[in-house]
Amino acid sequence: MLLRFCYNKEEVIQALRFHFLHKGEIKVFRITLLILLMFAVLGYLVQLVTFAAMTGVIIMMVLLTIAFWFLLPISIYNRAATFRESIDLLCNEEGMVIGTRSGERHILWKHFHRIVETDQFFFLYRTNQSFFLIPMQAFKSQLDRENFSRLLKSKVY
């Protein structure tokens, strides 16, 4: 199966947000901050916490949200040249060949340890931090997409 595609900046940034927000440590961090916010608001309501302390917690939450929602995904997008290239992807039973202007790279299926399928992308994870994105728009038909999904599940899981 041969796929040719270019990445859409907004879709890639959204995919990076998805990746970051679904990481275990980020989930724990978000829950911890929400609990802190609840305690700050409740403490303020029962007059155990000052308005300044509650405001500080809220400002911290806003700044961290901006960092995770905007700054981190955009900085990753800007550093990765792959997202601005045209990609030729050849998939077969052994693995896939990723071709760009700068060359080709062959990756065996055994080098991927996890696959996540969303409405917009296939995330093919090599490590918990490193993944390759394949946009759903790269497939000519729904049948091609389903066949590719079956191939991935048979080779990676």
N, CA, C and O atoms as a GROMACS GRO file, in nm:
protein
  628
    1MET      N    1   0.085  -0.117   0.000
    1MET     CA    2   0.000   0.000   0.000
    1MET      C    3   0.090   0.124   0.000
    1MET      O    4   0.180   0.136   0.083
    2LEU      N    5   0.066   0.213  -0.091
    2LEU     CA    6   0.142   0.337  -0.100
    2LEU      C    7   0.052   0.455  -0.062
    2LEU      O    8  -0.058   0.470  -0.116
    3LEU      N    9   0.101   0.536   0.029
    3LEU     CA   10   0.028   0.656   0.071
    3LEU      C   11   0.117   0.777   0.046
    3LEU      O   12   0.238   0.774   0.072
    4ARG      N   13   0.057   0.883  -0.004
    4ARG     CA   14   0.127   1.011  -0.020
    4ARG      C   15   0.046   1.117   0.053
    4ARG      O   16  -0.075   1.128   0.034
    5PHE      N   17   0.115   1.194   0.137
    5PHE     CA   18   0.043   1.295   0.212
    5PHE      C   19   0.135   1.406   0.259
    5PHE      O   20   0.258   1.391   0.264
    6CYS      N   21   0.073   1.516   0.293
    6CYS     CA   22   0.138   1.629   0.360
    6CYS      C   23   0.056   1.652   0.487
    6CYS      O   24  -0.065   1.629   0.490
    7TYR      N   25   0.123   1.699   0.589
    7TYR     CA   26   0.054   1.725   0.714
    7TYR      C   27  -0.014   1.862   0.712
    7TYR      O   28   0.037   1.956   0.651
    8ASN      N   29  -0.128   1.871   0.778
    8ASN     CA   30  -0.198   1.996   0.800
    8ASN      C   31  -0.158   2.047   0.938
    8ASN      O   32  -0.174   1.977   1.038
    9LYS      N   33  -0.106   2.169   0.944
    9LYS     CA   34  -0.051   2.223   1.069
    9LYS      C   35  -0.152   2.217   1.184
    9LYS      O   36  -0.118   2.171   1.293
   10GLU      N   37  -0.273   2.263   1.162
   10GLU     CA   38  -0.372   2.266   1.270
   10GLU      C   39  -0.406   2.125   1.320
   10GLU      O   40  -0.421   2.103   1.440
   11GLU      N   41  -0.417   2.030   1.226
   11GLU     CA   42  -0.447   1.892   1.265
   11GLU      C   43  -0.332   1.830   1.343
   11GLU      O   44  -0.354   1.757   1.439
   12VAL      N   45  -0.208   1.859   1.303
   12VAL     CA   46  -0.092   1.805   1.374
   12VAL      C   47  -0.084   1.865   1.514
   12VAL      O   48  -0.056   1.792   1.610
   13ILE      N   49  -0.107   1.993   1.527
   13ILE     CA   50  -0.104   2.055   1.660
   13ILE      C   51  -0.212   1.994   1.749
   13ILE      O   52  -0.188   1.970   1.867
   14GLN      N   53  -0.329   1.969   1.693
   14GLN     CA   54  -0.435   1.903   1.770
   14GLN      C   55  -0.393   1.760   1.808
   14GLN      O   56  -0.423   1.716   1.919
   15ALA      N   57  -0.325   1.690   1.718
   15ALA     CA   58  -0.277   1.554   1.748
   15ALA      C   59  -0.172   1.558   1.859
   15ALA      O   60  -0.169   1.470   1.945
   16LEU      N   61  -0.085   1.658   1.856
   16LEU     CA   62   0.015   1.672   1.963
   16LEU      C   63  -0.052   1.700   2.096
   16LEU      O   64  -0.010   1.649   2.200
   17ARG      N   65  -0.157   1.782   2.095
   17ARG     CA   66  -0.233   1.807   2.219
   17ARG      C   67  -0.292   1.676   2.271
   17ARG      O   68  -0.284   1.647   2.391
   18PHE      N   69  -0.350   1.598   2.181
   18PHE     CA   70  -0.406   1.468   2.219
   18PHE      C   71  -0.299   1.382   2.284
   18PHE      O   72  -0.322   1.322   2.389
   19HIS      N   73  -0.182   1.377   2.222
   19HIS     CA   74  -0.072   1.296   2.276
   19HIS      C   75  -0.035   1.341   2.417
   19HIS      O   76  -0.026   1.259   2.508
   20PHE      N   77  -0.013   1.471   2.435
   20PHE     CA   78   0.031   1.521   2.565
   20PHE      C   79  -0.077   1.502   2.672
   20PHE      O   80  -0.046   1.464   2.785
   21LEU      N   81  -0.202   1.530   2.637
   21LEU     CA   82  -0.308   1.522   2.738
   21LEU      C   83  -0.344   1.380   2.776
   21LEU      O   84  -0.410   1.358   2.878
   22HIS      N   85  -0.303   1.281   2.696
   22HIS     CA   86  -0.334   1.142   2.729
   22HIS      C   87  -0.216   1.066   2.790
   22HIS      O   88  -0.225   0.946   2.814
   23LYS      N   89  -0.109   1.137   2.816
   23LYS     CA   90   0.003   1.075   2.886
   23LYS      C   91  -0.033   1.061   3.033
   23LYS      O   92  -0.094   1.150   3.090
   24GLY      N   93   0.004   0.950   3.094
   24GLY     CA   94  -0.031   0.921   3.232
   24GLY      C   95   0.012   1.028   3.330
   24GLY      O   96  -0.066   1.069   3.416
   25GLU      N   97   0.136   1.074   3.318
   25GLU     CA   98   0.186   1.173   3.414
   25GLU      C   99   0.115   1.307   3.399
   25GLU      O  100   0.098   1.379   3.497
   26ILE      N  101   0.073   1.340   3.278
   26ILE     CA  102  -0.001   1.466   3.257
   26ILE      C  103  -0.142   1.453   3.315
   26ILE      O  104  -0.194   1.550   3.371
   27LYS      N  105  -0.202   1.336   3.302
   27LYS     CA  106  -0.335   1.315   3.361
   27LYS      C  107  -0.329   1.332   3.513
   27LYS      O  108  -0.414   1.399   3.572
   28VAL      N  109  -0.228   1.273   3.575
   28VAL     CA  110  -0.213   1.285   3.721
   28VAL      C  111  -0.190   1.431   3.759
   28VAL      O  112  -0.247   1.480   3.857
   29PHE      N  113  -0.109   1.500   3.681
   29PHE     CA  114  -0.080   1.641   3.706
   29PHE      C  115  -0.208   1.725   3.696
   29PHE      O  116  -0.234   1.810   3.780
   30ARG      N  117  -0.288   1.700   3.590
   30ARG     CA  118  -0.414   1.774   3.574
   30ARG      C  119  -0.509   1.750   3.690
   30ARG      O  120  -0.568   1.844   3.742
   31ILE      N  121  -0.523   1.625   3.731
   31ILE     CA  122  -0.613   1.592   3.841
   31ILE      C  123  -0.565   1.658   3.970
   31ILE      O  124  -0.645   1.712   4.046
   32THR      N  125  -0.434   1.654   3.994
   32THR     CA  126  -0.378   1.718   4.114
   32THR      C  127  -0.407   1.868   4.115
   32THR      O  128  -0.443   1.925   4.218
   33LEU      N  129  -0.389   1.932   3.999
   33LEU     CA  130  -0.417   2.076   3.992
   33LEU      C  131  -0.565   2.107   4.012
   33LEU      O  132  -0.600   2.206   4.075
   34LEU      N  133  -0.652   2.023   3.958
   34LEU     CA  134  -0.796   2.044   3.979
   34LEU      C  135  -0.834   2.029   4.126
   34LEU      O  136  -0.916   2.104   4.177
   35ILE      N  137  -0.774   1.931   4.192
   35ILE     CA  138  -0.800   1.913   4.335
   35ILE      C  139  -0.750   2.035   4.413
   35ILE      O  140  -0.818   2.083   4.503
   36LEU      N  141  -0.632   2.083   4.377
   36LEU     CA  142  -0.579   2.204   4.442
   36LEU      C  143  -0.672   2.322   4.420
   36LEU      O  144  -0.698   2.400   4.512
   37LEU      N  145  -0.722   2.336   4.297
   37LEU     CA  146  -0.815   2.445   4.268
   37LEU      C  147  -0.943   2.432   4.350
   37LEU      O  148  -0.992   2.531   4.405
   38MET      N  149  -0.997   2.311   4.360
   38MET     CA  150  -1.119   2.290   4.440
   38MET      C  151  -1.096   2.326   4.587
   38MET      O  152  -1.179   2.393   4.649
   39PHE      N  153  -0.981   2.282   4.642
   39PHE     CA  154  -0.952   2.315   4.781
   39PHE      C  155  -0.932   2.465   4.799
   39PHE      O  156  -0.974   2.521   4.900
   40ALA      N  157  -0.870   2.531   4.701
   40ALA     CA  158  -0.850   2.676   4.712
   40ALA      C  159  -0.983   2.750   4.711
   40ALA      O  160  -1.005   2.841   4.790
   41VAL      N  161  -1.074   2.709   4.622
   41VAL     CA  162  -1.205   2.774   4.614
   41VAL      C  163  -1.286   2.745   4.740
   41VAL      O  164  -1.344   2.836   4.799
   42LEU      N  165  -1.290   2.619   4.781
   42LEU     CA  166  -1.363   2.585   4.905
   42LEU      C  167  -1.302   2.655   5.026
   42LEU      O  168  -1.374   2.704   5.112
   43GLY      N  169  -1.168   2.659   5.032
   43GLY     CA  170  -1.102   2.729   5.142
   43GLY      C  171  -1.136   2.877   5.144
   43GLY      O  172  -1.151   2.936   5.250
   44TYR      N  173  -1.146   2.935   5.026
   44TYR     CA  174  -1.184   3.076   5.019
   44TYR      C  175  -1.328   3.096   5.066
   44TYR      O  176  -1.359   3.191   5.138
   45LEU      N  177  -1.417   3.004   5.024
   45LEU     CA  178  -1.558   3.016   5.062
   45LEU      C  179  -1.579   3.005   5.212
   45LEU      O  180  -1.668   3.070   5.268
   46VAL      N  181  -1.498   2.923   5.279
   46VAL     CA  182  -1.511   2.909   5.425
   46VAL      C  183  -1.408   2.995   5.498
   46VAL      O  184  -1.387   2.979   5.618
   47GLN      N  185  -1.344   3.085   5.426
   47GLN     CA  186  -1.253   3.186   5.478
   47GLN      C  187  -1.127   3.127   5.543
   47GLN      O  188  -1.076   3.181   5.641
   48LEU      N  189  -1.078   3.014   5.488
   48LEU     CA  190  -0.950   2.957   5.532
   48LEU      C  191  -0.836   3.000   5.440
   48LEU      O  192  -0.719   2.996   5.479
   49VAL      N  193  -0.871   3.040   5.318
   49VAL     CA  194  -0.772   3.080   5.217
   49VAL      C  195  -0.804   3.222   5.176
   49VAL      O  196  -0.920   3.259   5.157
   50THR      N  197  -0.700   3.302   5.161
   50THR     CA  198  -0.721   3.441   5.121
   50THR      C  199  -0.754   3.449   4.972
   50THR      O  200  -0.731   3.355   4.896
   51PHE      N  201  -0.808   3.563   4.935
   51PHE     CA  202  -0.839   3.586   4.794
   51PHE      C  203  -0.713   3.583   4.709
   51PHE      O  204  -0.714   3.532   4.597
   52ALA      N  205  -0.604   3.637   4.762
   52ALA     CA  206  -0.477   3.640   4.688
   52ALA      C  207  -0.425   3.498   4.662
   52ALA      O  208  -0.375   3.469   4.554
   53ALA      N  209  -0.437   3.410   4.762
   53ALA     CA  210  -0.391   3.273   4.744
   53ALA      C  211  -0.476   3.200   4.639
   53ALA      O  212  -0.424   3.129   4.554
   54MET      N  213  -0.608   3.219   4.646
   54MET     CA  214  -0.696   3.156   4.548
   54MET      C  215  -0.667   3.210   4.408
   54MET      O  216  -0.664   3.134   4.311
   55THR      N  217  -0.646   3.340   4.397
   55THR     CA  218  -0.613   3.401   4.268
   55THR      C  219  -0.481   3.346   4.215
   55THR      O  220  -0.469   3.320   4.095
   56GLY      N  221  -0.383   3.327   4.302
   56GLY     CA  222  -0.254   3.270   4.262
   56GLY      C  223  -0.270   3.130   4.205
   56GLY      O  224  -0.207   3.096   4.105
   57VAL      N  225  -0.354   3.048   4.268
   57VAL     CA  226  -0.379   2.912   4.219
   57VAL      C  227  -0.446   2.919   4.081
   57VAL      O  228  -0.411   2.843   3.991
   58ILE      N  229  -0.543   3.007   4.065
   58ILE     CA  230  -0.613   3.020   3.937
   58ILE      C  231  -0.517   3.068   3.827
   58ILE      O  232  -0.521   3.016   3.716
   59ILE      N  233  -0.432   3.164   3.858
   59ILE     CA  234  -0.335   3.213   3.759
   59ILE      C  235  -0.238   3.102   3.721
   59ILE      O  236  -0.203   3.087   3.603
   60MET      N  237  -0.194   3.023   3.819
   60MET     CA  238  -0.106   2.910   3.791
   60MET      C  239  -0.175   2.810   3.697
   60MET      O  240  -0.112   2.759   3.604
   61MET      N  241  -0.301   2.783   3.720
   61MET     CA  242  -0.376   2.690   3.635
   61MET      C  243  -0.386   2.744   3.493
   61MET      O  244  -0.367   2.669   3.397
   62VAL      N  245  -0.413   2.872   3.478
   62VAL     CA  246  -0.425   2.934   3.346
   62VAL      C  247  -0.291   2.927   3.272
   62VAL      O  248  -0.287   2.891   3.154
   63LEU      N  249  -0.182   2.960   3.341
   63LEU     CA  250  -0.050   2.957   3.278
   63LEU      C  251  -0.010   2.816   3.236
   63LEU      O  252   0.045   2.798   3.127
   64LEU      N  253  -0.038   2.717   3.318
   64LEU     CA  254  -0.006   2.578   3.282
   64LEU      C  255  -0.094   2.529   3.167
   64LEU      O  256  -0.047   2.454   3.081
   65THR      N  257  -0.219   2.572   3.165
   65THR     CA  258  -0.307   2.536   3.054
   65THR      C  259  -0.255   2.596   2.924
   65THR      O  260  -0.253   2.528   2.821
   66ILE      N  261  -0.213   2.720   2.927
   66ILE     CA  262  -0.157   2.784   2.808
   66ILE      C  263  -0.032   2.709   2.762
   66ILE      O  264  -0.013   2.685   2.642
   67ALA      N  265   0.052   2.672   2.857
   67ALA     CA  266   0.175   2.600   2.822
   67ALA      C  267   0.144   2.466   2.756
   67ALA      O  268   0.201   2.435   2.652
   68PHE      N  269   0.054   2.387   2.814
   68PHE     CA  270   0.024   2.255   2.757
   68PHE      C  271  -0.061   2.262   2.632
   68PHE      O  272  -0.048   2.177   2.544
   69TRP      N  273  -0.149   2.360   2.622
   69TRP     CA  274  -0.242   2.367   2.509
   69TRP      C  275  -0.182   2.438   2.388
   69TRP      O  276  -0.210   2.401   2.274
   70PHE      N  277  -0.101   2.540   2.413
   70PHE     CA  278  -0.048   2.620   2.302
   70PHE      C  279   0.103   2.605   2.283
   70PHE      O  280   0.148   2.562   2.177
   71LEU      N  281   0.179   2.639   2.385
   71LEU     CA  282   0.324   2.649   2.369
   71LEU      C  283   0.393   2.516   2.338
   71LEU      O  284   0.474   2.509   2.246
   72LEU      N  285   0.362   2.413   2.412
   72LEU     CA  286   0.428   2.284   2.391
   72LEU      C  287   0.399   2.224   2.252
   72LEU      O  288   0.493   2.189   2.182
   73PRO      N  289   0.272   2.212   2.210
   73PRO     CA  290   0.248   2.156   2.076
   73PRO      C  291   0.307   2.240   1.962
   73PRO      O  292   0.361   2.185   1.866
   74ILE      N  293   0.298   2.371   1.974
   74ILE     CA  294   0.350   2.457   1.867
   74ILE      C  295   0.503   2.448   1.861
   74ILE      O  296   0.560   2.447   1.752
   75SER      N  297   0.568   2.441   1.976
   75SER     CA  298   0.714   2.431   1.975
   75SER      C  299   0.759   2.296   1.917
   75SER      O  300   0.859   2.291   1.845
   76ILE      N  301   0.688   2.189   1.946
   76ILE     CA  302   0.721   2.058   1.888
   76ILE      C  303   0.699   2.062   1.738
   76ILE      O  304   0.783   2.013   1.662
   77TYR      N  305   0.590   2.119   1.693
   77TYR     CA  306   0.562   2.129   1.550
   77TYR      C  307   0.672   2.208   1.480
   77TYR      O  308   0.721   2.165   1.374
   78ASN      N  309   0.712   2.320   1.535
   78ASN     CA  310   0.812   2.405   1.472
   78ASN      C  311   0.950   2.339   1.466
   78ASN      O  312   1.028   2.367   1.375
   79ARG      N  313   0.983   2.253   1.563
   79ARG     CA  314   1.114   2.186   1.565
   79ARG      C  315   1.121   2.067   1.470
   79ARG      O  316   1.230   2.032   1.425
   80ALA      N  317   1.007   2.004   1.439
   80ALA     CA  318   1.007   1.882   1.358
   80ALA      C  319   0.988   1.916   1.211
   80ALA      O  320   0.879   1.955   1.169
   81ALA      N  321   1.092   1.902   1.133
   81ALA     CA  322   1.087   1.933   0.989
   81ALA      C  323   0.996   1.836   0.914
   81ALA      O  324   0.942   1.870   0.809
   82THR      N  325   0.978   1.716   0.968
   82THR     CA  326   0.895   1.614   0.902
   82THR      C  327   0.753   1.664   0.876
   82THR      O  328   0.693   1.629   0.775
   83PHE      N  329   0.700   1.744   0.967
   83PHE     CA  330   0.562   1.792   0.953
   83PHE      C  331   0.544   1.888   0.837
   83PHE      O  332   0.431   1.915   0.796
   84ARG      N  333   0.652   1.941   0.783
   84ARG     CA  334   0.643   2.034   0.672
   84ARG      C  335   0.685   1.972   0.540
   84ARG      O  336   0.698   2.043   0.439
   85GLU      N  337   0.707   1.842   0.538
   85GLU     CA  338   0.751   1.773   0.416
   85GLU      C  339   0.637   1.691   0.356
   85GLU      O  340   0.539   1.658   0.423
   86SER      N  341   0.654   1.659   0.231
   86SER     CA  342   0.565   1.564   0.164
   86SER      C  343   0.618   1.424   0.195
   86SER      O  344   0.738   1.399   0.184
   87ILE      N  345   0.529   1.336   0.234
   87ILE     CA  346   0.567   1.202   0.278
   87ILE      C  347   0.516   1.098   0.178
   87ILE      O  348   0.400   1.103   0.137
   88ASP      N  349   0.603   1.006   0.141
   88ASP     CA  350   0.564   0.885   0.067
   88ASP      C  351   0.580   0.770   0.164
   88ASP      O  352   0.688   0.748   0.218
   89LEU      N  353   0.473   0.695   0.185
   89LEU     CA  354   0.474   0.586   0.282
   89LEU      C  355   0.436   0.457   0.212
   89LEU      O  356   0.324   0.444   0.162
   90LEU      N  357   0.528   0.363   0.208
   90LEU     CA  358   0.503   0.233   0.147
   90LEU      C  359   0.495   0.130   0.258
   90LEU      O  360   0.591   0.110   0.332
   91CYS      N  361   0.380   0.065   0.270
   91CYS     CA  362   0.358  -0.034   0.376
   91CYS      C  363   0.348  -0.172   0.314
   91CYS      O  364   0.289  -0.191   0.208
   92ASN      N  365   0.409  -0.270   0.384
   92ASN     CA  366   0.398  -0.409   0.342
   92ASN      C  367   0.394  -0.497   0.466
   92ASN      O  368   0.379  -0.447   0.578
   93GLU      N  369   0.408  -0.625   0.449
   93GLU     CA  370   0.397  -0.720   0.560
   93GLU      C  371   0.511  -0.707   0.661
   93GLU      O  372   0.494  -0.740   0.778
   94GLU      N  373   0.629  -0.661   0.617
   94GLU     CA  374   0.745  -0.652   0.706
   94GLU      C  375   0.751  -0.520   0.783
   94GLU      O  376   0.798  -0.517   0.896
   95GLY      N  377   0.704  -0.413   0.722
   95GLY     CA  378   0.714  -0.283   0.786
   95GLY      C  379   0.672  -0.174   0.690
   95GLY      O  380   0.584  -0.192   0.606
   96MET      N  381   0.736  -0.059   0.705
   96MET     CA  382   0.704   0.051   0.616
   96MET      C  383   0.830   0.130   0.581
   96MET      O  384   0.927   0.134   0.657
   97VAL      N  385   0.825   0.191   0.464
   97VAL     CA  386   0.933   0.276   0.418
   97VAL      C  387   0.878   0.418   0.414
   97VAL      O  388   0.779   0.445   0.346
   98ILE      N  389   0.943   0.508   0.488
   98ILE     CA  390   0.903   0.647   0.493
   98ILE      C  391   0.998   0.726   0.404
   98ILE      O  392   1.118   0.731   0.430
   99GLY      N  393   0.944   0.786   0.300
   99GLY     CA  394   1.026   0.863   0.208
   99GLY      C  395   0.995   1.011   0.216
   99GLY      O  396   0.879   1.052   0.218
  100THR      N  397   1.102   1.091   0.222
  100THR     CA  398   1.091   1.236   0.219
  100THR      C  399   1.195   1.290   0.120
  100THR      O  400   1.266   1.211   0.057
  101ARG      N  401   1.204   1.421   0.106
  101ARG     CA  402   1.305   1.482   0.019
  101ARG      C  403   1.446   1.441   0.061
  101ARG      O  404   1.535   1.425  -0.024
  102SER      N  405   1.466   1.424   0.190
  102SER     CA  406   1.601   1.396   0.240
  102SER      C  407   1.639   1.249   0.236
  102SER      O  408   1.752   1.215   0.269
  103GLY      N  409   1.547   1.159   0.198
  103GLY     CA  410   1.581   1.018   0.188
  103GLY      C  411   1.469   0.927   0.234
  103GLY      O  412   1.355   0.969   0.254
  104GLU      N  413   1.506   0.801   0.250
  104GLU     CA  414   1.410   0.698   0.292
  104GLU      C  415   1.457   0.632   0.420
  104GLU      O  416   1.576   0.625   0.450
  105ARG      N  417   1.359   0.583   0.495
  105ARG     CA  418   1.390   0.509   0.617
  105ARG      C  419   1.295   0.391   0.627
  105ARG      O  420   1.174   0.408   0.617
  106HIS      N  421   1.351   0.272   0.645
  106HIS     CA  422   1.271   0.151   0.658
  106HIS      C  423   1.256   0.119   0.807
  106HIS      O  424   1.354   0.112   0.881
  107ILE      N  425   1.132   0.100   0.849
  107ILE     CA  426   1.104   0.067   0.989
  107ILE      C  427   1.020  -0.060   0.992
  107ILE      O  428   0.914  -0.068   0.931
  108LEU      N  429   1.069  -0.160   1.064
  108LEU     CA  430   0.997  -0.286   1.078
  108LEU      C  431   0.882  -0.269   1.178
  108LEU      O  432   0.889  -0.187   1.269
  109TRP      N  433   0.777  -0.348   1.157
  109TRP     CA  434   0.661  -0.338   1.247
  109TRP      C  435   0.699  -0.369   1.391
  109TRP      O  436   0.639  -0.314   1.484
  110LYS      N  437   0.798  -0.456   1.411
  110LYS     CA  438   0.835  -0.494   1.548
  110LYS      C  439   0.894  -0.376   1.628
  110LYS      O  440   0.903  -0.384   1.750
  111HIS      N  441   0.932  -0.269   1.560
  111HIS     CA  442   0.985  -0.153   1.630
  111HIS      C  443   0.876  -0.063   1.688
  111HIS      O  444   0.905   0.031   1.762
  112PHE      N  445   0.750  -0.092   1.656
  112PHE     CA  446   0.639  -0.017   1.713
  112PHE      C  447   0.580  -0.097   1.827
  112PHE      O  448   0.563  -0.219   1.816
  113HIS      N  449   0.550  -0.031   1.936
  113HIS     CA  450   0.496  -0.105   2.051
  113HIS      C  451   0.350  -0.071   2.081
  113HIS      O  452   0.285  -0.140   2.160
  114ARG      N  453   0.298   0.035   2.019
  114ARG     CA  454   0.158   0.073   2.047
  114ARG      C  455   0.103   0.153   1.931
  114ARG      O  456   0.175   0.228   1.865
  115ILE      N  457  -0.027   0.136   1.908
  115ILE     CA  458  -0.096   0.212   1.804
  115ILE      C  459  -0.219   0.275   1.866
  115ILE      O  460  -0.292   0.210   1.942
  116VAL      N  461  -0.241   0.401   1.835
  116VAL     CA  462  -0.363   0.469   1.877
  116VAL      C  463  -0.429   0.522   1.750
  116VAL      O  464  -0.365   0.587   1.668
  117GLU      N  465  -0.557   0.493   1.736
  117GLU     CA  466  -0.632   0.536   1.618
  117GLU      C  467  -0.737   0.638   1.662
  117GLU      O  468  -0.820   0.609   1.748
  118THR      N  469  -0.731   0.758   1.602
  118THR     CA  470  -0.831   0.861   1.630
  118THR      C  471  -0.905   0.893   1.500
  118THR      O  472  -0.880   0.830   1.397
  119ASP      N  473  -0.994   0.989   1.504
  119ASP     CA  474  -1.066   1.028   1.383
  119ASP      C  475  -0.975   1.092   1.279
  119ASP      O  476  -1.002   1.085   1.160
  120GLN      N  477  -0.866   1.153   1.324
  120GLN     CA  478  -0.778   1.227   1.234
  120GLN      C  479  -0.648   1.154   1.199
  120GLN      O  480  -0.593   1.175   1.090
  121PHE      N  481  -0.597   1.069   1.291
  121PHE     CA  482  -0.463   1.012   1.274
  121PHE      C  483  -0.452   0.870   1.327
  121PHE      O  484  -0.529   0.827   1.413
  122PHE      N  485  -0.354   0.799   1.271
  122PHE     CA  486  -0.297   0.681   1.335
  122PHE      C  487  -0.170   0.729   1.404
  122PHE      O  488  -0.086   0.794   1.342
  123PHE      N  489  -0.156   0.699   1.533
  123PHE     CA  490  -0.034   0.727   1.607
  123PHE      C  491   0.040   0.594   1.618
  123PHE      O  492  -0.010   0.501   1.680
  124LEU      N  493   0.157   0.584   1.559
  124LEU     CA  494   0.239   0.463   1.568
  124LEU      C  495   0.355   0.494   1.661
  124LEU      O  496   0.449   0.564   1.624
  125TYR      N  497   0.348   0.440   1.784
  125TYR     CA  498   0.446   0.470   1.887
  125TYR      C  499   0.564   0.374   1.881
  125TYR      O  500   0.547   0.252   1.882
  126ARG      N  501   0.684   0.432   1.874
  126ARG     CA  502   0.808   0.355   1.886
  126ARG      C  503   0.850   0.350   2.032
  126ARG      O  504   0.897   0.247   2.080
  127THR      N  505   0.835   0.461   2.102
  127THR     CA  506   0.856   0.470   2.247
  127THR      C  507   0.739   0.551   2.302
  127THR      O  508   0.650   0.592   2.227
  128ASN      N  509   0.738   0.573   2.432
  128ASN     CA  510   0.630   0.653   2.490
  128ASN      C  511   0.637   0.798   2.444
  128ASN      O  512   0.536   0.868   2.448
  129GLN      N  513   0.753   0.844   2.399
  129GLN     CA  514   0.771   0.981   2.356
  129GLN      C  515   0.776   0.997   2.204
  129GLN      O  516   0.743   1.104   2.152
  130SER      N  517   0.815   0.893   2.133
  130SER     CA  518   0.839   0.901   1.989
  130SER      C  519   0.730   0.828   1.912
  130SER      O  520   0.703   0.711   1.937
  131PHE      N  521   0.668   0.898   1.820
  131PHE     CA  522   0.562   0.837   1.741
  131PHE      C  523   0.562   0.894   1.601
  131PHE      O  524   0.617   1.001   1.575
  132PHE      N  525   0.498   0.820   1.510
  132PHE     CA  526   0.483   0.863   1.372
  132PHE      C  527   0.334   0.880   1.346
  132PHE      O  528   0.253   0.793   1.381
  133LEU      N  529   0.297   0.992   1.285
  133LEU     CA  530   0.156   1.021   1.257
  133LEU      C  531   0.124   0.990   1.112
  133LEU      O  532   0.198   1.027   1.021
  134ILE      N  533   0.013   0.921   1.092
  134ILE     CA  534  -0.039   0.898   0.957
  134ILE      C  535  -0.180   0.956   0.954
  134ILE      O  536  -0.269   0.907   1.023
  135PRO      N  537  -0.200   1.061   0.875
  135PRO     CA  538  -0.334   1.124   0.871
  135PRO      C  539  -0.435   1.034   0.799
  135PRO      O  540  -0.401   0.966   0.702
  136MET      N  541  -0.557   1.037   0.847
  136MET     CA  542  -0.663   0.958   0.784
  136MET      C  543  -0.691   1.007   0.643
  136MET      O  544  -0.735   0.929   0.558
  137GLN      N  545  -0.667   1.134   0.617
  137GLN     CA  546  -0.691   1.189   0.484
  137GLN      C  547  -0.598   1.129   0.378
  137GLN      O  548  -0.621   1.147   0.259
  138ALA      N  549  -0.493   1.059   0.421
  138ALA     CA  550  -0.399   0.997   0.327
  138ALA      C  551  -0.461   0.877   0.255
  138ALA      O  552  -0.412   0.837   0.149
  139PHE      N  553  -0.566   0.821   0.312
  139PHE     CA  554  -0.628   0.702   0.254
  139PHE      C  555  -0.732   0.742   0.150
  139PHE      O  556  -0.812   0.834   0.171
  140LYS      N  557  -0.729   0.672   0.037
  140LYS     CA  558  -0.821   0.704  -0.073
  140LYS      C  559  -0.965   0.666  -0.041
  140LYS      O  560  -1.059   0.727  -0.090
  141SER      N  561  -0.980   0.563   0.042
  141SER     CA  562  -1.116   0.517   0.073
  141SER      C  563  -1.122   0.465   0.217
  141SER      O  564  -1.019   0.441   0.280
  142GLN      N  565  -1.243   0.450   0.264
  142GLN     CA  566  -1.265   0.393   0.397
  142GLN      C  567  -1.214   0.249   0.403
  142GLN      O  568  -1.163   0.205   0.506
  143LEU      N  569  -1.227   0.176   0.293
  143LEU     CA  570  -1.179   0.038   0.287
  143LEU      C  571  -1.027   0.034   0.302
  143LEU      O  572  -0.974  -0.053   0.373
  144ASP      N  573  -0.956   0.125   0.237
  144ASP     CA  574  -0.810   0.131   0.252
  144ASP      C  575  -0.771   0.158   0.396
  144ASP      O  576  -0.677   0.098   0.449
  145ARG      N  577  -0.844   0.246   0.459
  145ARG     CA  578  -0.818   0.279   0.600
  145ARG      C  579  -0.841   0.158   0.689
  145ARG      O  580  -0.760   0.129   0.778
  146GLU      N  581  -0.950   0.088   0.666
  146GLU     CA  582  -0.980  -0.031   0.747
  146GLU      C  583  -0.878  -0.141   0.724
  146GLU      O  584  -0.837  -0.209   0.819
  147ASN      N  585  -0.836  -0.160   0.600
  147ASN     CA  586  -0.733  -0.261   0.570
  147ASN      C  587  -0.601  -0.226   0.640
  147ASN      O  588  -0.534  -0.314   0.694
  148PHE      N  589  -0.565  -0.100   0.637
  148PHE     CA  590  -0.443  -0.056   0.703
  148PHE      C  591  -0.454  -0.077   0.854
  148PHE      O  592  -0.360  -0.122   0.918
  149SER      N  593  -0.569  -0.045   0.910
  149SER     CA  594  -0.591  -0.065   1.054
  149SER      C  595  -0.577  -0.212   1.091
  149SER      O  596  -0.515  -0.245   1.192
  150ARG      N  597  -0.632  -0.301   1.009
  150ARG     CA  598  -0.620  -0.445   1.034
  150ARG      C  599  -0.472  -0.489   1.025
  150ARG      O  600  -0.425  -0.568   1.106
  151LEU      N  601  -0.402  -0.437   0.925
  151LEU     CA  602  -0.260  -0.470   0.910
  151LEU      C  603  -0.183  -0.428   1.034
  151LEU      O  604  -0.104  -0.506   1.087
  152LEU      N  605  -0.206  -0.306   1.081
  152LEU     CA  606  -0.137  -0.258   1.202
  152LEU      C  607  -0.168  -0.347   1.322
  152LEU      O  608  -0.078  -0.387   1.395
  153LYS      N  609  -0.294  -0.377   1.340
  153LYS     CA  610  -0.332  -0.458   1.457
  153LYS      C  611  -0.274  -0.598   1.450
  153LYS      O  612  -0.242  -0.657   1.554
  154SER      N  613  -0.260  -0.652   1.331
  154SER     CA  614  -0.203  -0.786   1.320
  154SER      C  615  -0.052  -0.786   1.339
  154SER      O  616   0.006  -0.887   1.378
  155LYS      N  617   0.013  -0.675   1.312
  155LYS     CA  618   0.159  -0.670   1.319
  155LYS      C  619   0.212  -0.611   1.449
  155LYS      O  620   0.322  -0.646   1.493
  156VAL      N  621   0.138  -0.522   1.511
  156VAL     CA  622   0.190  -0.452   1.629
  156VAL      C  623   0.134  -0.508   1.758
  156VAL      O  624   0.208  -0.518   1.856
  157TYR      N  625   0.009  -0.544   1.762
  157TYR     CA  626  -0.050  -0.593   1.889
  157TYR      C  627  -0.014  -0.734   1.918
  157TYR      O  628  -0.055  -0.789   2.020
   0.00000   0.00000   0.00000
